[in-house]
Amino acid sequence: MSRLDEPELRRRYREAFDRVSPRDEAVERAMAAVAAAPETVRHPLLAPAAAVAIAMAVVVTMLLGGHNVRLTPSVIQPDGRVANPGVPTAGESQPPPPPVAWDERPGSLSRVTFDPVEGRIGLAGGGGVMVRSPDRGQSWTQVYAGPAVVRDLLWLDGHAVLAATSRGLMRSDDAGLTWTVIGSRTDLLRLDFLNLSVGYAVAGSSLASGQLVKTTDGGATYRPVDSPTRPVHWIQFVDERRGWLAGPAGIWTTGDGGSTWERQRSFEPGTFGDSWLAQIGMRDQLHGFAYYRSTATGMNQAAGVLFHTADGGKTWRLVSATSYPTTPLSGQAPNHSLPGSPTGELVVTGPASAKLLGWLPASDRTYIYSTTDGGGSWTSSQVTSLKGARGQLAWLPAGEWMAVTDFAGNAYIGVRGGGEPDFKLIQVGG
Amino acid sequence: LGSATLALIQEARAGDRLAFEALVRPLYSPAFRLAVAILHDSGDAEDAVQESLLKAWRRFSTFREGSDLRPWLLTIVGNQCRSVRRGRWWSLIRVPDPARVEASHEESSVIGADLRQALLKLGHQQRLTLALHFYLDLPYEEMARVLGTTSQAAKARTHRAMVQLRAIMAAQEQPQ
């Protein structure tokens, strides 16, 4: 045995760890996180005053509004004043909402999907956790726990499934039981594949700054590609040639696998601002939806605008929009209203059918909204066992599921079979 | 502390994020090295340092002017690493970090493996102590500030941690 005196231990210590050095992008990411952190009390003497101000605000709000009133997040300004991002003060411009990363909190669930072949195996993921169901969502077991935030899940067939995570692109070939990191991109946000090798993704620090990237090796590497607009929020292919992409500037389609793009609908600059996200949900080559939703936080700020097409996007019909804050398409009034406070992505269930998860702030209730006429009329069913929550719905003819995290940070899988009145909630994690 | 640093500290305490960034950017590397030495995973270390910097920013009003920033920040990093290891997901399934996988080749994974294995058997305080001493070369006085103790106690802790590390490594080298 070698002599382990102090210099020898020091040498071995350095040998063991010196090869690992911080990555430039990690340094910049950390600095950016500090730059984006919500404003806090900067002076210790102001803290008590701010605490008193918050306490008074809580008491006054409860007295005025009863128990169902939800306070929107408050920001303590440097001078100790409390600003509520949801309620602009007269004469002031509304401060930008603090960055909300509820779906990246440890243990939160924000994505759920079922295998496209049998609809039997479910996967749900979010902040550092992935759970799997072998039995149509009746039971769930944890298959991943760690630092990776799961941002998207995509089945390639009945066994192969990909997960875009903050630690790289992960792939499972046994329907989600075991996972291997196959790609080092940590900024993939939305995945789509034309076949097992070729795929596109939206990459970036957030969808609001999404960039189109392409892989030809099954996701091991991605490279940026020219896109007709920037940012790109969403891309979807219905076969190896036909696809659509959408962003705040409009909607485009391709018929050659993404080599060329044709504009189908444009929006004036500023129509959909920074808080809006675009989503394409095509059912087939002809039928589908384009859904724009505001991610701004605060009461009466969640908003949506819905378009429907029955001719592959040659015409995108403005169908419905929430009544507040205002319809962002000046001069174009939709014929119908979209349900209040939609909180998640649109789930397309048929050529003219879709579902939305929603939350009514006044009553703090969670609803599932459904349309079967292209978005013109909506029915709602309340998830009675769940207060306000955000997350994602998944739907198959056999049933529907939701992966949600409530405002207290508890994560649930909701399961509802055909015809059942309400979701059965299964708490996972925590 | 130099007058420029003192000015930056005052500006950062007043809420100037650029001043804060100027102060902590040079400390990213030692913070990362400390986190890697405790967590043994570069990705987890990056996350821990990022979270530590956010905590440092939020708490910067409590930083005493005239104090040395490095031990203050390293204390936060050490505590954050302890929280990570105590976290509910830590001991469950782990997925290799792609950046680390790319960076590590056969040789580097063999070199130091015995030491890393031995370190895993030490407690958090001992690992922190050895990282500060061997890896960051902090003087006992500064180590004491990070560990929240006296210089004498930091020296004694270092000695005890080394004794225990030697014993573990010796046991590892014994033929089975």
HADDOCK unambig.tbl for C-alpha pairs under 7 A between the chains (distance, minus, plus):
assign (segid A and resid 1 and name CA) (segid B and resid 173 and name CA) 6.97 0.50 0.50
assign (segid A and resid 4 and name CA) (segid B and resid 166 and name CA) 6.61 0.50 0.50
assign (segid A and resid 10 and name CA) (segid B and resid 134 and name CA) 5.27 0.50 0.50
assign (segid A and resid 12 and name CA) (segid B and resid 112 and name CA) 6.35 0.50 0.50
assign (segid A and resid 13 and name CA) (segid B and resid 134 and name CA) 6.73 0.50 0.50
assign (segid A and resid 13 and name CA) (segid B and resid 135 and name CA) 6.98 0.50 0.50
assign (segid A and resid 14 and name CA) (segid B and resid 135 and name CA) 6.40 0.50 0.50
assign (segid A and resid 15 and name CA) (segid B and resid 111 and name CA) 6.87 0.50 0.50
assign (segid A and resid 15 and name CA) (segid B and resid 112 and name CA) 6.12 0.50 0.50
assign (segid A and resid 16 and name CA) (segid B and resid 111 and name CA) 6.12 0.50 0.50
assign (segid A and resid 16 and name CA) (segid B and resid 112 and name CA) 4.09 0.50 0.50
assign (segid A and resid 17 and name CA) (segid B and resid 37 and name CA) 6.79 0.50 0.50
assign (segid A and resid 20 and name CA) (segid B and resid 42 and name CA) 6.96 0.50 0.50
assign (segid A and resid 22 and name CA) (segid B and resid 29 and name CA) 6.58 0.50 0.50
assign (segid A and resid 22 and name CA) (segid B and resid 32 and name CA) 6.54 0.50 0.50
assign (segid A and resid 26 and name CA) (segid B and resid 46 and name CA) 6.37 0.50 0.50
assign (segid A and resid 30 and name CA) (segid B and resid 50 and name CA) 4.73 0.50 0.50
assign (segid A and resid 31 and name CA) (segid B and resid 21 and name CA) 6.70 0.50 0.50
assign (segid A and resid 34 and name CA) (segid B and resid 54 and name CA) 5.55 0.50 0.50
assign (segid A and resid 35 and name CA) (segid B and resid 17 and name CA) 6.39 0.50 0.50
assign (segid A and resid 40 and name CA) (segid B and resid 58 and name CA) 6.49 0.50 0.50
assign (segid A and resid 42 and name CA) (segid B and resid 13 and name CA) 6.23 0.50 0.50
assign (segid A and resid 42 and name CA) (segid B and resid 14 and name CA) 6.00 0.50 0.50
assign (segid A and resid 42 and name CA) (segid B and resid 15 and name CA) 5.83 0.50 0.50
assign (segid A and resid 42 and name CA) (segid B and resid 61 and name CA) 5.53 0.50 0.50
assign (segid A and resid 43 and name CA) (segid B and resid 61 and name CA) 5.66 0.50 0.50
assign (segid A and resid 44 and name CA) (segid B and resid 61 and name CA) 6.02 0.50 0.50
assign (segid A and resid 144 and name CA) (segid B and resid 93 and name CA) 5.80 0.50 0.50
assign (segid A and resid 145 and name CA) (segid B and resid 89 and name CA) 5.41 0.50 0.50
assign (segid A and resid 145 and name CA) (segid B and resid 92 and name CA) 6.07 0.50 0.50
assign (segid A and resid 145 and name CA) (segid B and resid 93 and name CA) 5.60 0.50 0.50
assign (segid A and resid 145 and name CA) (segid B and resid 94 and name CA) 6.71 0.50 0.50
assign (segid A and resid 146 and name CA) (segid B and resid 89 and name CA) 5.63 0.50 0.50
assign (segid A and resid 146 and name CA) (segid B and resid 90 and name CA) 6.43 0.50 0.50
assign (segid A and resid 146 and name CA) (segid B and resid 93 and name CA) 6.79 0.50 0.50
assign (segid A and resid 146 and name CA) (segid B and resid 94 and name CA) 5.77 0.50 0.50
assign (segid A and resid 147 and name CA) (segid B and resid 44 and name CA) 7.00 0.50 0.50
assign (segid A and resid 167 and name CA) (segid B and resid 97 and name CA) 6.25 0.50 0.50
assign (segid A and resid 167 and name CA) (segid B and resid 98 and name CA) 6.93 0.50 0.50
assign (segid A and resid 168 and name CA) (segid B and resid 98 and name CA) 6.47 0.50 0.50
assign (segid A and resid 181 and name CA) (segid B and resid 98 and name CA) 6.46 0.50 0.50
assign (segid A and resid 184 and name CA) (segid B and resid 98 and name CA) 5.29 0.50 0.50
assign (segid A and resid 184 and name CA) (segid B and resid 99 and name CA) 6.57 0.50 0.50
